[in-house]
Amino acid sequence: MKDTDEKRDTDIIFSKSIKAGKRIYYLDVKKNRKEELFLAITESKKIFSGDEASPVVQFEKHKIFLYKEDFDKFLNGLSESIGYIKKNQKEELPEQKEQPDEIPVAVEIEMDDIL
């Protein structure tokens, strides 16, 4: 029974990936043990280390979990933050020139920050 409980915590109901330069964002709708849906947002960034002869590729991942009761507050804060950046960004970012339809958004949240 423990295996099915653990599996339930990781069931992905819906997933959307967003490629943005060197980063990929994953928006995964999951179901917890109480059958409640929540959103897991993952930023995956490719990190290169080592030397040219033997490069090592790793992925740095950051996750946040967003629950239904926080959706409105999160969306309001995100919209306000993006609006501020759009209004106050004095120069065009290099990624915007290459990908004009995408809005660059950088959010760094460590798990320790939300626990």
N, CA and C atoms as a LAMMPS dump frame, in Angstrom:
ITEM: TIMESTEP
0
ITEM: NUMBER OF ATOMS
345
ITEM: BOX BOUNDS ff ff ff
-5.0000000000000000e+02 5.0000000000000000e+02
-5.0000000000000000e+02 5.0000000000000000e+02
-5.0000000000000000e+02 5.0000000000000000e+02
ITEM: ATOMS id mol type element x y z
1 1 1 N 0.821 -1.197 0
2 1 2 C 0 0 0
3 1 3 C 0.864 1.259 0
4 2 1 N 2.029 1.205 0.627
5 2 2 C 2.914 2.361 0.656
6 2 3 C 3.325 2.776 -0.751
7 3 1 N 3.568 1.815 -1.637
8 3 2 C 3.959 2.133 -3.01
9 3 3 C 2.881 2.924 -3.73
10 4 1 N 1.617 2.543 -3.555
11 4 2 C 0.552 3.28 -4.241
12 4 3 C 0.391 4.673 -3.663
13 5 1 N 0.599 4.834 -2.336
14 5 2 C 0.531 6.168 -1.733
15 5 3 C 1.644 7.05 -2.27
16 6 1 N 2.862 6.516 -2.367
17 6 2 C 3.981 7.291 -2.897
18 6 3 C 3.762 7.611 -4.369
19 7 1 N 3.203 6.663 -5.116
20 7 2 C 2.943 6.886 -6.542
21 7 3 C 1.936 8.019 -6.71
22 8 1 N 0.924 8.063 -5.857
23 8 2 C -0.089 9.107 -5.943
24 8 3 C 0.513 10.497 -5.799
25 9 1 N 1.532 10.626 -4.949
26 9 2 C 2.183 11.919 -4.754
27 9 3 C 2.89 12.395 -6.009
28 10 1 N 3.255 11.493 -6.883
29 10 2 C 4.011 11.886 -8.065
30 10 3 C 3.206 11.766 -9.354
31 11 1 N 1.937 11.432 -9.271
32 11 2 C 1.112 11.338 -10.479
33 11 3 C 1.005 12.699 -11.152
34 12 1 N 1.37 12.73 -12.418
35 12 2 C 1.232 13.961 -13.186
36 12 3 C -0.057 13.847 -13.994
37 13 1 N -0.975 14.754 -13.745
38 13 2 C -2.277 14.769 -14.402
39 13 3 C -2.201 15.513 -15.733
40 14 1 N -1.4 16.584 -15.75
41 14 2 C -1.24 17.423 -16.933
42 14 3 C 0.152 18.032 -16.876
43 15 1 N 0.787 18.194 -18.03
44 15 2 C 2.123 18.777 -18.044
45 15 3 C 2.302 19.689 -19.25
46 16 1 N 3.02 20.767 -19.04
47 16 2 C 3.342 21.717 -20.106
48 16 3 C 4.794 22.127 -19.925
49 17 1 N 5.574 22.043 -21.008
50 17 2 C 6.964 22.499 -20.924
51 17 3 C 7.128 23.763 -21.752
52 18 1 N 7.987 24.656 -21.253
53 18 2 C 8.233 25.935 -21.911
54 18 3 C 9.742 26.078 -22.072
55 19 1 N 10.203 26.066 -23.32
56 19 2 C 11.622 26.245 -23.597
57 19 3 C 11.911 27.73 -23.685
58 20 1 N 12.912 28.167 -22.921
59 20 2 C 13.257 29.589 -22.873
60 20 3 C 14.776 29.719 -22.811
61 21 1 N 15.408 29.748 -23.966
62 21 2 C 16.861 29.858 -24.002
63 21 3 C 17.519 28.625 -23.407
64 22 1 N 18.38 28.832 -22.409
65 22 2 C 19.089 27.724 -21.768
66 22 3 C 18.245 27.042 -20.698
67 23 1 N 17.062 27.549 -20.459
68 23 2 C 16.197 26.998 -19.421
69 23 3 C 14.976 26.333 -20.029
70 24 1 N 14.449 25.378 -19.284
71 24 2 C 13.16 24.785 -19.605
72 24 3 C 12.33 24.851 -18.338
73 25 1 N 11.106 25.332 -18.466
74 25 2 C 10.189 25.378 -17.343
75 25 3 C 9.147 24.283 -17.545
76 26 1 N 8.881 23.536 -16.492
77 26 2 C 7.862 22.495 -16.527
78 26 3 C 6.741 22.894 -15.584
79 27 1 N 5.532 22.879 -16.096
80 27 2 C 4.341 23.145 -15.295
81 27 3 C 3.588 21.823 -15.196
82 28 1 N 3.648 21.19 -14.043
83 28 2 C 3.037 19.876 -13.854
84 28 3 C 1.891 19.966 -12.859
85 29 1 N 0.708 19.549 -13.3
86 29 2 C -0.428 19.451 -12.397
87 29 3 C -0.371 18.052 -11.798
88 30 1 N -0.331 18 -10.478
89 30 2 C -0.229 16.727 -9.766
90 30 3 C -1.367 16.591 -8.775
91 31 1 N -1.503 15.375 -8.261
92 31 2 C -2.549 15.093 -7.287
93 31 3 C -1.881 14.589 -6.01
94 32 1 N -2.287 15.145 -4.862
95 32 2 C -1.699 14.689 -3.602
96 32 3 C -2.5 13.527 -3.024
97 33 1 N -2.135 13.098 -1.845
98 33 2 C -2.795 11.942 -1.207
99 33 3 C -4.272 12.185 -0.932
100 34 1 N -4.65 13.441 -0.749
101 34 2 C -6.053 13.782 -0.484
102 34 3 C -6.834 13.987 -1.772
103 35 1 N -6.206 13.633 -2.921
104 35 2 C -6.833 13.778 -4.239
105 35 3 C -6.999 15.241 -4.653
106 36 1 N -6.267 16.153 -4.004
107 36 2 C -6.314 17.569 -4.356
108 36 3 C -5.258 17.849 -5.425
109 37 1 N -5.622 18.679 -6.386
110 37 2 C -4.687 19.038 -7.447
111 37 3 C -3.834 20.229 -7.015
112 38 1 N -2.566 20.234 -7.443
113 38 2 C -1.668 21.35 -7.192
114 38 3 C -0.725 21.472 -8.378
115 39 1 N -0.03 22.598 -8.448
116 39 2 C 0.877 22.879 -9.55
117 39 3 C 2.312 22.809 -9.056
118 40 1 N 3.133 22.019 -9.732
119 40 2 C 4.568 21.967 -9.46
120 40 3 C 5.264 22.677 -10.613
121 41 1 N 5.99 23.749 -10.308
122 41 2 C 6.716 24.513 -11.322
123 41 3 C 8.192 24.189 -11.147
124 42 1 N 8.81 23.699 -12.223
125 42 2 C 10.223 23.331 -12.172
126 42 3 C 10.99 24.117 -13.215
127 43 1 N 12.091 24.725 -12.787
128 43 2 C 13.025 25.36 -13.715
129 43 3 C 14.2 24.406 -13.848
130 44 1 N 14.531 24.034 -15.069
131 44 2 C 15.671 23.17 -15.331
132 44 3 C 16.657 23.944 -16.197
133 45 1 N 17.884 24.065 -15.708
134 45 2 C 18.901 24.841 -16.411
135 45 3 C 20.112 23.954 -16.665
136 46 1 N 20.563 23.949 -17.908
137 46 2 C 21.721 23.153 -18.28
138 46 3 C 22.993 23.861 -17.819
139 47 1 N 23.833 23.134 -17.084
140 47 2 C 25.084 23.675 -16.546
141 47 3 C 26.238 22.854 -17.122
142 48 1 N 27.217 23.56 -17.686
143 48 2 C 28.392 22.892 -18.241
144 48 3 C 29.563 23.085 -17.284
145 49 1 N 30.305 22.007 -17.054
146 49 2 C 31.518 22.11 -16.244
147 49 3 C 32.579 21.205 -16.866
148 50 1 N 33.733 21.162 -16.276
149 50 2 C 34.829 20.388 -16.859
150 50 3 C 35.552 21.231 -17.891
151 51 1 N 36.381 20.576 -18.687
152 51 2 C 37.118 21.306 -19.721
153 51 3 C 36.594 20.933 -21.106
154 52 1 N 37.16 21.545 -22.14
155 52 2 C 36.684 21.309 -23.509
156 52 3 C 36.857 19.862 -23.936
157 53 1 N 37.919 19.211 -23.466
158 53 2 C 38.187 17.825 -23.85
159 53 3 C 37.177 16.846 -23.239
160 54 1 N 36.749 17.136 -22.021
161 54 2 C 35.769 16.253 -21.373
162 54 3 C 34.736 17.086 -20.609
163 55 1 N 33.819 17.71 -21.364
164 55 2 C 32.798 18.527 -20.7
165 55 3 C 31.798 17.654 -19.945
166 56 1 N 31.306 18.2 -18.853
167 56 2 C 30.304 17.517 -18.046
168 56 3 C 29.033 18.365 -18.088
169 57 1 N 27.931 17.733 -18.458
170 57 2 C 26.652 18.428 -18.524
171 57 3 C 25.803 17.981 -17.342
172 58 1 N 25.309 18.949 -16.589
173 58 2 C 24.423 18.665 -15.471
174 58 3 C 23.212 19.576 -15.583
175 59 1 N 22.177 19.232 -14.86
176 59 2 C 20.981 20.063 -14.845
177 59 3 C 20.714 20.53 -13.427
178 60 1 N 20.585 21.836 -13.284
179 60 2 C 20.247 22.438 -12.004
180 60 3 C 18.737 22.638 -12.009
181 61 1 N 18.065 22.142 -10.981
182 61 2 C 16.607 22.247 -10.94
183 61 3 C 16.148 22.961 -9.68
184 62 1 N 15.133 23.786 -9.866
185 62 2 C 14.49 24.488 -8.757
186 62 3 C 12.996 24.242 -8.889
187 63 1 N 12.349 23.958 -7.77
188 63 2 C 10.91 23.682 -7.8
189 63 3 C 10.167 24.559 -6.816
190 64 1 N 8.949 24.893 -7.204
191 64 2 C 8.006 25.473 -6.254
192 64 3 C 6.686 24.73 -6.428
193 65 1 N 5.952 24.641 -5.346
194 65 2 C 4.655 23.981 -5.37
195 65 3 C 3.608 25.035 -5.072
196 66 1 N 2.613 25.086 -5.931
197 66 2 C 1.579 26.111 -5.813
198 66 3 C 0.228 25.424 -5.62
199 67 1 N -0.443 25.785 -4.539
200 67 2 C -1.712 25.149 -4.198
201 67 3 C -2.877 26.074 -4.535
202 68 1 N -4.019 25.458 -4.775
203 68 2 C -5.207 26.156 -5.268
204 68 3 C -5.544 27.417 -4.473
205 69 1 N -5.411 27.346 -3.162
206 69 2 C -5.78 28.501 -2.336
207 69 3 C -4.845 29.694 -2.547
208 70 1 N -3.701 29.465 -3.197
209 70 2 C -2.74 30.545 -3.435
210 70 3 C -2.713 31.026 -4.888
211 71 1 N -3.486 30.405 -5.78
212 71 2 C -3.437 30.749 -7.208
213 71 3 C -3.661 32.237 -7.467
214 72 1 N -4.734 32.814 -6.926
215 72 2 C -5.072 34.21 -7.219
216 72 3 C -3.978 35.163 -6.74
217 73 1 N -3.488 34.95 -5.515
218 73 2 C -2.431 35.818 -4.986
219 73 3 C -1.157 35.686 -5.811
220 74 1 N -0.817 34.465 -6.194
221 74 2 C 0.384 34.229 -6.99
222 74 3 C 0.265 34.894 -8.359
223 75 1 N -0.877 34.692 -9.03
224 75 2 C -1.087 35.3 -10.353
225 75 3 C -1.066 36.821 -10.284
226 76 1 N -1.68 37.393 -9.254
227 76 2 C -1.664 38.853 -9.1
228 76 3 C -0.237 39.361 -8.919
229 77 1 N 0.519 38.693 -8.06
230 77 2 C 1.905 39.096 -7.831
231 77 3 C 2.766 38.917 -9.064
232 78 1 N 2.571 37.824 -9.781
233 78 2 C 3.332 37.568 -10.999
234 78 3 C 2.996 38.605 -12.07
235 79 1 N 1.724 38.88 -12.261
236 79 2 C 1.308 39.88 -13.251
237 79 3 C 1.863 41.258 -12.917
238 80 1 N 1.802 41.629 -11.641
239 80 2 C 2.319 42.93 -11.226
240 80 3 C 3.839 43.004 -11.464
241 81 1 N 4.549 41.933 -11.15
242 81 2 C 6.007 41.897 -11.334
243 81 3 C 6.393 41.971 -12.807
244 82 1 N 5.69 41.224 -13.65
245 82 2 C 5.975 41.247 -15.09
246 82 3 C 5.645 42.621 -15.667
247 83 1 N 4.531 43.193 -15.231
248 83 2 C 4.167 44.542 -15.678
249 83 3 C 5.227 45.561 -15.305
250 84 1 N 5.769 45.445 -14.098
251 84 2 C 6.821 46.358 -13.658
252 84 3 C 8.058 46.228 -14.544
253 85 1 N 8.456 44.986 -14.827
254 85 2 C 9.632 44.759 -15.679
255 85 3 C 9.408 45.333 -17.071
256 86 1 N 8.249 45.067 -17.654
257 86 2 C 7.951 45.576 -19.001
258 86 3 C 7.997 47.111 -19.033
259 87 1 N 7.474 47.738 -17.994
260 87 2 C 7.412 49.19 -17.948
261 87 3 C 8.784 49.82 -17.692
262 88 1 N 9.613 49.173 -16.893
263 88 2 C 10.856 49.784 -16.434
264 88 3 C 12.121 49.25 -17.08
265 89 1 N 12.019 48.246 -17.913
266 89 2 C 13.207 47.711 -18.593
267 89 3 C 13.647 48.717 -19.647
268 90 1 N 14.844 49.282 -19.477
269 90 2 C 15.292 50.356 -20.367
270 90 3 C 15.858 49.848 -21.674
271 91 1 N 16.461 48.696 -21.66
272 91 2 C 17.019 48.162 -22.902
273 91 3 C 16.434 46.782 -23.169
274 92 1 N 16.361 46.464 -24.431
275 92 2 C 15.821 45.171 -24.824
276 92 3 C 16.806 44.07 -24.466
277 93 1 N 16.309 43.009 -23.862
278 93 2 C 17.159 41.888 -23.495
279 93 3 C 17.521 41.068 -24.725
280 94 1 N 18.728 40.484 -24.79
281 94 2 C 19.143 39.695 -25.96
282 94 3 C 18.167 38.58 -26.313
283 95 1 N 17.605 37.888 -25.321
284 95 2 C 16.66 36.8 -25.605
285 95 3 C 15.406 37.319 -26.289
286 96 1 N 14.986 38.54 -25.973
287 96 2 C 13.799 39.096 -26.597
288 96 3 C 14.014 39.319 -28.088
289 97 1 N 15.212 39.678 -28.502
290 97 2 C 15.494 39.891 -29.912
291 97 3 C 15.38 38.596 -30.693
292 98 1 N 15.813 37.488 -30.08
293 98 2 C 15.761 36.183 -30.748
294 98 3 C 14.371 35.571 -30.703
295 99 1 N 13.649 35.802 -29.601
296 99 2 C 12.353 35.178 -29.393
297 99 3 C 11.338 36.237 -28.973
298 100 1 N 10.832 37.043 -29.901
299 100 2 C 9.977 38.164 -29.518
300 100 3 C 8.643 37.761 -28.9
301 101 1 N 8.166 36.529 -29.112
302 101 2 C 6.877 36.121 -28.576
303 101 3 C 6.95 35.65 -27.131
304 102 1 N 8.158 35.493 -26.589
305 102 2 C 8.303 34.979 -25.239
306 102 3 C 8.658 36.1 -24.283
307 103 1 N 8.159 36.009 -23.068
308 103 2 C 8.459 36.973 -22.022
309 103 3 C 9.464 36.323 -21.082
310 104 1 N 10.675 36.899 -20.953
311 104 2 C 11.632 36.29 -20.033
312 104 3 C 11.212 36.53 -18.592
313 105 1 N 11.123 35.463 -17.832
314 105 2 C 10.753 35.543 -16.439
315 105 3 C 11.767 34.728 -15.652
316 106 1 N 12.367 35.316 -14.654
317 106 2 C 13.334 34.599 -13.835
318 106 3 C 12.829 34.594 -12.4
319 107 1 N 12.643 33.421 -11.862
320 107 2 C 12.205 33.269 -10.491
321 107 3 C 13.147 32.285 -9.821
322 108 1 N 13.842 32.727 -8.789
323 108 2 C 14.707 31.83 -8.043
324 108 3 C 14.118 31.654 -6.66
325 109 1 N 13.615 30.468 -6.414
326 109 2 C 13.054 30.156 -5.114
327 109 3 C 13.648 28.828 -4.668
328 110 1 N 14.295 28.835 -3.551
329 110 2 C 14.845 27.617 -2.985
330 110 3 C 13.759 26.963 -2.127
331 111 1 N 13.806 25.649 -2.035
332 111 2 C 12.819 24.941 -1.23
333 111 3 C 12.843 25.432 0.219
334 112 1 N 14.029 25.81 0.724
335 112 2 C 14.113 26.309 2.096
336 112 3 C 13.303 27.586 2.277
337 113 1 N 13.137 28.367 1.199
338 113 2 C 12.387 29.613 1.264
339 113 3 C 10.902 29.385 1.469
340 114 1 N 10.386 28.238 1.004
341 114 2 C 8.93 28.027 1.092
342 114 3 C 8.529 27.042 2.166
343 115 1 N 9.495 26.421 2.794
344 115 2 C 9.159 25.475 3.875
345 115 3 C 9.148 26.15 5.211
